[in-house]
Amino acid sequence: MAKILLTGGAGYIGSHLSVLASDIGHETVIYDNFCNSDLAIIEKIEELTGQPLQVVEGDIRDTELLSKTLIENQISSVIHLAGLKSVEESVNNPALYHEVNVGGSRSLLSAMESSNIFRLIFSSSATVYGIPQYLPLDELHPLSSVNPYAESKIAVEQLLKAYSDKDPKWKILSLRYFNPVGSHKSGLLGDNAKALKANLMPMIARAVMGKSDFLEIYGSDYNTPDGTCLRDYIHILDLVEGHLRGINYQDKMKGFDSINLGTGRGISVLEMIKAFEAIADKTIPVKYTGRREGDVESCYANCQKAEKLLGWKASRSLEEMCESTWHWCRKLDE
């Protein structure tokens, strides 16, 4: 079993990953500066795992603290989730995204190298494909950025490839996420409140619960069946299970590799809204606004490589995504 450092481990993906990793015997250490998460999530992880959790509060750009954390905790591998992730914010502040996402990753690689740790899984994104030249998107699709967030992810992947080319000891797996949604079955973990404006599902949940007057839909004139954007939404638990398979895959891999994690199906914004309305038995007020800079029309995955190399395939339905999120929302209101 591995002892894993989760950078950004108190966030949406990291919190779920810490719980599921513990379920199968791995030990996790969380490293987070809590700029996009909350310290209260640590207690929830501990409640679900039934054991105390090692947490280090620190910035990913603090190479010295990272090195100290890696060595003192005898870490064997790292899952790098830390980073800024809002497309809109990246357009407004591209320098910050380069500094945190690229500079932070360089800091982590330096700390790992000095600590003799060479196993890394990187939290990448489907945004690295830019405007699709074909669909579904496979890992051979050319990389291209339509916003600074995507640009930062591409830059980190290039950095990872350079490190693995330089030293054969590296085993680096870049997992290109599509759109994670949903919550832990307990209702204790979900997409954290500080990310609400960045992701569709929490925004839907806010509207359903009356915490916002309406749900904004960015664009209604796309060349899609209902005029709204198509995305590949994947249940958070499926996504996390993909990481756990990735840890096993690293035993036999060498160098750098990239793998999509998605479902292979495009779901429109309106389709997601209707599915949530059916689960919650409520009507969601919507307001159409103009297209958002940096958004692409349609984006969904070819997941054959994940199935072949990881033995992994997403299994949870759209209804399960909505049900688990609604369960989490109601827990928040208790």
N, C-alpha and C positions, 0 to 999 in steps of 0.2 A: 504494500500500500504506500501511496505517496504522501509526502508532506508538502503542501502546495501554498505558495503565497498568492493571494488574490489582490492585485492592485485594483483600487476602486471596488473593493469587495463588499462595501456596505450599500452599494447601489442596487438597482432592480435586478440585473442579471446576477451580480455577485452574491446577493443574499440568498437567492434560490439555489445557486451553485454550491454555496457553503453547506446548505442543508442536505442536498442530494448527494454531495460528495461524502459527507459524514455518514449518510445512510448506508453507504457501501464500504465504509472503513477507512476512507482517506481522512487526513487531518488538514484543516485549513487555517491559515493565518491571514487576517484582513489588514490591508494597508490602505488607508483612505484619508483624505483631508476633509471629508464631509461637506464639500461645497455643493454637491448635488444629492446629498443623502442626509440621513438623520441618525444620531447616536442611538435613538430609541430602537432602531431596527436590530441592534446587537442583542438586546434582551429577547426579541422575538425569535431570532436565530437560535439562541441558547435554549429557549423554551421548546422549540421544535426538535433540537438535537439532544436535549437533556444533558448537556455538558458545557463547561465554560469555554469561551472563545478567546483566543489570543488576538488582540487588536492593537495596531500601531497607528496613531494619528500622525500623518505626515504627507507632504507634497511629493508627487512623483518626480519632481525636478530636484529633490534633495538626495543627491547620489550617495552622500555619506551615510545618511539615515537608512537608505535602502540597503546599502552594504552591511551595515550593522544588523539590520533586521534579518537579512538572508543568513548571515553567519550564526547569529545567536539562536535562531530558531531552527537551524539545521535543515533549511529548505532544500528540497530535491528538484522541484520544478515550479514554474511561475505561469499563472494565467493573467494576462495583462488586459484588464478591463477599464483602467483609469483613463479618463479623457473627457473633453467637452464634446457634446453631440448634437447641438441645435443647429440645423441648417440656417435658419433665420439669423441667429446670433453670429454665425460664422461669416455671413455676408456682411454684417455690420462691423465685425471686428476680426478680420482675417489674420492679423498679426498675432492676436491672442491664441487663435487655434493652432497656428504654427508653433508658437512658443510652448504651449501646454502639450499638445498631442505629439508633435515631432520631437521637440526638445525633451519632453518627459520620457519618451520612448528611448531616446539616445542615453539619457541618464540611467534608465533601468538596465539597458544592455551593458553599459559600462560597469554598473554595480554587480550584475550577474557574472560578467567576465572576470572581474577581480575576485569574486567569491567562488569561482570554479563551478558555476551552475550554468548548464547549457541546454536546458529543456524549457521551451517557451511556447505557450499558445496565445495568439494575439486576437483580440476582439476587433475584427475588421468589419466591413460593411458592403452591402450591394451597391452603395453609391459610387464605388470605385469603377463601375462599368459605364458611368455617365449616361448619355442618351443611347438606349439600346440600338445596336445595328441589326439585331435579330433577337427573337424570343423563342423559347425560354433561354435565359442567360446561363451559359456554362463558363467554366473557369478559364477557357481559352479566349473568351471575348476580350477584345482590346480594352485596356484601362483608359479612362478619361474622366476628367472632373468637370462638373457643372456648377460647383460651389466650393468655397474654401474648406468646408468640412471634409468633402470627398477628396480634395487635394491633399489634406493632411493625412488621410488614411492611405492614399497611394504613396505618399512620401515615406510613411512608416514602413509599408510593405517593401519598398525599395531599400530602405535602411536594413531591414531584417535579412533581405536577400544578400546584401553586401556583406553583412556579418557572417552569414552561413557560408558564403563563397570563400571568405578569408580564412575560416577555421572549420575544419571538418567535424569538430566535436559538437557543433550546434545541431539541435533538432528543433526546428521552428515551424509551427503549424499556424497559418493564418486562416481563421474561420470567418467567412464573409456572410454576416447575418443579413437576412432580409428584414422582416418587421416583427419583432417579438411582442406578443401581447398575452394577456391572461395573468393568472395568479396561482399561488400555491393553494392546494385543496383545503388547507386549514383556514384560509381567509386572513391569515396573519401577515402574509407577504404580498405585495403588489407593486405596481409602478409608482414609485415614490412621488409625494406631493410636489416636490420642487421641479419635477419634470413635466408637470401637467400641460403646460403650453406647448411642449415639444411633440407630444405623441397623440395620435387620434383616439385610441381607446380610453385613456383617462379623461380626455376632453368630452367624450360621449358620456362617460360616467358622471362627470360634473353636471352636465346638462340634465341627465335623467334625475339626479338627486336635487335639482333645483338650485345648485350652487353657481350656475351661470344662466343668464337669460335665454341664451341660444347657443347652438353649435355653429361655428363658422365653417363653411365649406369653401376651400380655395379653388375656384374654377368649376364651371359647369358645362364648358364647351370643348372638352377634350374629345378626341376621336376614340371613344370607348362606348360600350353599349348604353350607358346611362349619362355620359358626359362628364363623369367624375373620374379621378385618377384610379388606376388599378395598381394594387400592391400585393405582395406575397406575405400574408400574415401567418406567423408561426407561433404556436403555443410556447410560452416560456419554459415549460417543463420539457418539451421536445428539444428545444434549443440547448438547455442545460445537459440533457442526456447526450447530445452530440459532443459536448465538451468532454464528458466522461469517457466516451468512446475514443475521442482524440487522444486522451492520456494513454490509453492502451496502444493506439496506433503508433505513438512515438517510440515505443519499444523497438519497432522494426524499421522506422523511417530514418532517412539521413538528409541533412541540409534543410532546405526550405520547401514548403508546399502550401497550396491554398485550396480550400474546400468550401463550397456553398452550403449554408444551412437554411433551408426554406421548405416549402411544401410542394412547389411546382405549379401552384394555382394562383391566378390573379383574382383578387377580391376588390370590388370598387368601394369607395367611401360610402355611397348610398347603400350598398349591399350590407356593409358592416353595421350601419345605423339600423337598418331594418331587422337584422338578426338580433341586435341588442334590444330593440323595442319589443320583439317577440318574447325574449327571455324575461325582461323586466315588466312586461305588460304595461308599458308607458309610451307616450308619444314624445319624441324629441324635437323641440323647436329648432329649425335650422335657418341660417342666413347665408346666402351665397355672396361671396366677395370675389374680387379678381384673382387671377392666378398668382401664386406665390413664387417669387424669384428663386431659382435653383431647383424647382420641382420638375420631375420628368413625368411623362404621360402614363406609361405602363412599365412595370418592372416585376418580373417573377422568375423563379429559378429553375434551372435544370439541376437536379439533385442526384444524378446517377453516380457521380464520383464519390459522394458521401456514402451511398449505399454499397458501392464496391469496396472502398478502402476502410471505411469505419464500421460497416455492417449496420448502418443507421438509416432510419427513414422516419419522417414525421408521421405521427399516427392520430393526433388529437384534432377534432373537428372545429369548425367555426363556432358551432353552438357551445362546445366545451370552453372555447376561449371566452365567449361572452358570459357563460354561466359562472366561471371561476372569477371573472372580474366583478360581476354583480355581487357575488358572495363576499368578496373583499370589500366592496363599497359599503355593503350593509354592516359589515364588521366595524368599519371606520365610524359609522354613525351610532354604534351602540354606546 
